Amino acid sequence: MFLATYQAAGQMRQDMGADIPGRWLANTPMLQHDNPKVRIQAQRLTQLKATPAEKAVACFQFIRSLPFKSCGDPARATAPKVLKDGAGDCHTKGTLFVALLRSIGIPARIHLVALRPAFLYGIISTEAVGIGHAFAEVFLDGRWHSVDAYAVDIKLGLAARIRLLKEGLRSGYIVHMKGQVAWDGSSDAFGHFSPDDPASMPIEDFGVFDDPHQYYAGRGTPVPTWAEQARWSISTALINRRIKALRRSISLRAGRTNAKE
């Protein structure tokens, strides 16, 4: 259902002229793709790549290599800050990914949706019906390609899938068992959900934006109270502790294997 709605919305945007690729090359206070460090990083990643697709994949692989780390305020995390921190989540890694791509002339944008909370199993419990999720869209070879497989780093993704396999689950630990971990620049690549599992698909589509801040500002979301900020800070810290422990379990597992040998 989501894919059909998503494709129909894309066609509507195209008919209305909103999908003109050049529209998605603009700079924003969040992206800052003219920042010297962002531009240099993009050039360093792509200087030996021949085609736009190869350049986009090189940027994707760099973003994926950054450790996953939940951000307490993704609407204010600029691309240069994410680059400096060297870690991020689906929102903040997406911001940096879009900035890198736009800095080398490849149209890109953020797409915001809501997922059922099942993908957070094992990391944090929540009573929320939907959890905000961001993925990037990249314009290559005349069409938009959707990708979020960069959000989870390889080590964390492996640890999560080992847990899911052991527990006989399809989704949890922020990944989907059938989610993708690579992207070739010629198709879509989702890691948090899978078209083969309708229950994992987005339940709400908020549309496309230059960056996460544009989405949250457009909603007119009120400034969080001190108590709300404190609760979210505690949740973010808990998520990151559990993510760190999950990633570390791979090292411990490898250590035990080596000891047996």
N, C-alpha and C positions, 0 to 999 in steps of 0.2 A: 504494500500500500504506500509506504513512504517513497519508494523509488519512483512509482508512477506519479505521485504528487510532486516530487522533487523535479522530475523531468518536465512535467507540465508547467511548473512554475518557471523553470529555466526557459522554456519556449515562450512563455508570456513575457518575460524580461527581454528576450531577444526581439520579439515583435514590437515591444515598446521602445526599443533602442537602448535599454539599460545594460545590455550585454556587449556594448561596444568595447572591445579589449582595451583600447587606449584609456578608457575611463578608469581602469584599474591599475594605472601606473602612477597615480598621484601620490604625493607625499603627505604625511600627517604628523602631528606632534608625537604620536605614539610610534610610528614606523621610523621616522627620521632616517630614511634610506640614503640620505646624502651625508650622513655622519661618516667621517673618515674611517673609523674603525669598522663600520658595517660595510662600506664600499671596498675597503682593502680585504676584508675577510671574503667577500663575494668574489673578488678578482682572484684571490689566492686559490679558492676552491675550483674556479672555472677556467682559468687561463689556458689549460691544456685540453679543454673540451671543445669539440667542433660545432655541435648542434645545440639549439635551445633545450632540447630534451635531455641531452647529456649534461648540460649545465644545471638544469633543474634537479636531476637525479643526484648530482654531486652535492648540491645544497641540501637536499633531503637527507643524504647519508650523514652529513655533518650534524644536522639538527637531531637526527635519531641517535647519534653518538653521545649527545648531552644527556646526563642522568635525569630521569624523571624526578621532579620535586614539585609538590603542590605549592601554589602561590596564593598567599592570603588576599592579594588585591590585584588580580590580573588586568583590571581595567586601567591600571596606572603603571603597569610594567612596560617601559619602553623597550624597543628592540636593542638599543645600545646597552641597557641595563641587563637584559637577558643574556646578551653576549658576554658581558663582564661577569655575571654570576655563573655562567657555564652550566646552567640547569634550568628546568622549567617543566610546565605541564602542557596540556593540550592547547590552552589559551595562549600562554606566553611563548611556548615554542612556535606556535602558529604565527604569532606576531613577528618573531625574528625570521621565520621562513619566508613570509610574505615580503618583509623588508629586504632580505637578501635578493630575492627574485626580482623585485621591482628595481633594485639598484642596478641590475644588469639588463633591464628592459624587457623582462618577462612579466606579463600581466598576472596578478595573483590577488586573492582576497580571502577573507574569513567567512565561513558559513556556520551559523549558530543553530543548534538543535537541542532537544531534550531527550535523554535516554532514561529508560527504566533503571532504578538503582541496583539491579542485579549485578552489574559489572563491578560494583564496589564491594561485593561480598568478600569477606576476609580482610578487608582494609578498614572499613568503617560502617556502622549501622546508621540508617537514616529512615525516617518516616515519610520523606518527600516522595511525591508521585513521580516527579521527573527531575533529572539532574542535568544542568547545563553542560553542553559539550561543544567544542569547536573543532572544525577540520578545515583544511585549506583547499582552495580550488585554484588550479594552475592552468593557464591557457596555452596549449601547445597543439600544433598541427591542426588548427582550426576548430578546436573544441575544448571545453573545460574538463579537467580531470580532478576528481576529488580524492583527497588523501589525508589520513590521520595516522598512518603507520609509523610516523616519526615520533609520536608522543611518548612511547615506551621504549627505553633503551634495550639493547639486545640482552644484556645480562638479566635485567628485571623481567623481560618477556619470557625468557627461558625458565626462570624460577617460578613465575606465575603459572606457566603451562604444566610444569611438573606437579604443582599443587593441584591444579584442576584435574589432571590425569589421575592422580592418587585419590582424589575425592569423587571422581566420576561426574564432574560438572562441566557444563559448556561455557559458563561465563563466571567471572569473578577475578579478584586480584587485579582489577582494572584492564583486563584483556578478555577477548573471546577466543575459545579454543580453535576456532576456524578463522580467526582474524589474521590479517596479513602482516608480515614484518618487513617486507621489501617493496620497492616500487620501481618500475622500469620506465616511467615517463610516458607510457602509451595506454594506460588503463587507470581505473580507480583502485585505491588500496586502503581499506578500512581495517583497523586493528581492534577497535573496541566493540564492534558489532559485525554481524555477518548476514548477507542476504539469504543464506541457507537456513537461518534461524529467525523467523519472523518476530518472535518474542523479544529479540535483542535489538530490533531496528528502532530508529528514532520515533518518538510518539508525538513530537511537535516540531515544526519547522519555523524558525524565526527569521530566516532570510540571510542575505549576504551583506557584508560590511567591509570597510577598509581595515578595521581592527576591532578588538573587543570593546574598547572604550566607546566607539561610535554606537555600538549596540546598546550598551548600558546607559549611555547618555540619552539615547533616543527613547528608552523606556521611561525616562523621568524617575528613575529609582531614587527614593529619598536617601540622604546621607545616613549610614547606619549609626545607631546609637552606640555609646561606649560599651554597653552590655552586649550588643549584637557583635561588635568588633571583637570583644574579648572571647565570646563563644566561638567565633570563626577562627580566631587565632589558636585557640585550644584544639579545635578540630583539625586545622592545618598541621599543627605540631604532631598530633596523634597520627595522622595519615603519613607524614614523612618518617616518623619513627618506625611504623610498620612496614613502609616501603623499604627503608634501609635494612630492616631485619630480614625481609623477604629476599632482597638482593644479596645479602650476606650469606643466606642459606646455600647459595650456589658455591661460594668459596668453601664453606664448611663441608659440603657434599664432595667437592673435588678433593679436599684434604683427606677425608676418610677413605676415598677411593685410592689415593696415592699411598696412604698408610698400609692398606691391604696388599698393595702390590709390592 
